[in-house]
Amino acid sequence: MKVRPPVRSLWDSFPDQVLPAACPSRVVLDHVTSKWGVLVLVTLSEGTLRWGELRRRVQGISEKMLAQTLRTLERDGFVHRDAQPQVPPRVDYRLTPRGEEVVALLLPLMDWIVATAGDILAPSD
């Protein structure tokens, strides 16, 4: 798989070639690329999901971590939460246009990880 260079060089944003510790990009990078953040975003790329469906599909995530991850992704504008006033309560989650944009970048990475994880984790001789 050939890796395409970015349209704009990373160093255009950081001409001194220093990635500053206080750069806001670090916060967003942490939110988007956390283990649960990636998995929730990629799962929502399939479409709108209810809380329980999302929790079942992202196996191993606790209720607390799912709630925290969704709140963070919603606050950052990647996920839309739609709470419907009914009994029992119904809450649906879907990607926003910003979420769809970042998922389009994450899916090739996830494809590569799935395709190579076995080789990477195989014991070396």
N, C-alpha and C positions, 0 to 999 in steps of 0.2 A: 504494500500500500504506500503510495507516494504521499508525502506530507507537503501540503501547499504552504508557502510562506504567507504570513499575514498580509492583508492588503496594505496596512500601514505598519511600519516598524514600531515595535515596542519602544525602541530608543527615541522615536520622535516625541514620545510623551516624557521621556526621561533622558534629555540630551547629554547629561553628565554620566549616563549609564549607571546611576545609583537608584535602587528601588527603595525610596524613603519609608522608614518604619511608620511614619504618621500618615501615609498616603491612604485616602479613603478606599482606594481599590482593594486594599488588603481586607477591609471589613466585608466588602461585597464578595470578594473571592472566597473568604471563609464561609459566608452564608451559602453561596452557590455550590461550592465544591466540598462541603462537608459530606461525610458518608450519607447521612440521611437526606440532606438537601438534594444531592444528585439523584438518589433513588426516588424521592417523592416527585421531583420535577420530571424525571423520565417516565415514571408511572402515569403521571397526569397527561403526558403526551398522547396517551390513548384516548383521552376525552374526559368529560366531567365525571367525577366519582364522589360518592358519599363517603363519610368518615369511615364506616365499617369496611367498605370495599377497599378503600385506600390502605387501611391497616392490615387487611388480609393479604393484599398484594405485596406490600413491603414487609415481608416476613422478618420477624426479630425486633421490630421497632416497638418500643413501649408506648402506652397511651400518652404518658408525659412527654416523651421525646417527639412523638408525632404532633402533639399540640404545639410544642415549642417550635418545631421546624415549620409548621404551617403558619404560625403567627409571624415568624421571621420572614418567610417568603412572601406572605401577604403584605407585611409592612414595607418590604423592598419593592413591591409592585410586580412580583412574578406570578402570584397566585391570587385568584379572586374567590372570596368566600361568600356564598349565598345562603343565608339562614332564612328558612321559610317558617312562618308562625303557624305551626300545626302540632297536633298531638299524635304520636310522639314527634319531638322536634326533628326537622330534616335540615341538614346542612350539606350543601354540595360545594365541591372545590373544582376549579378549572384553571387552566393557564390563562394569563393575560397575554396581550400581544408581546410584551417584554419577556414573559415566561416562554412563549413560543420561540422567540428569537434566541434565547439562551439555550433552550433544549435543542434547537437545530445545530448548535455548536457542540453540545454534550453528547448527542447520539452517536456521532462518529467515534468519539473517544470511548464510549461504552461498547460499541461494536468491536473496537480494537481490543479492549480489555477482555471481553468475553472470548474473543478468538485466540488470545495469547495467554490467558491466565493459567491454563494447564501447563504450558511450557515454562512460564515464569516460575511457577510454584513447584514444578517437578524437582525432585532431589537431583542434585548434580553429582556426577561420578568423580 
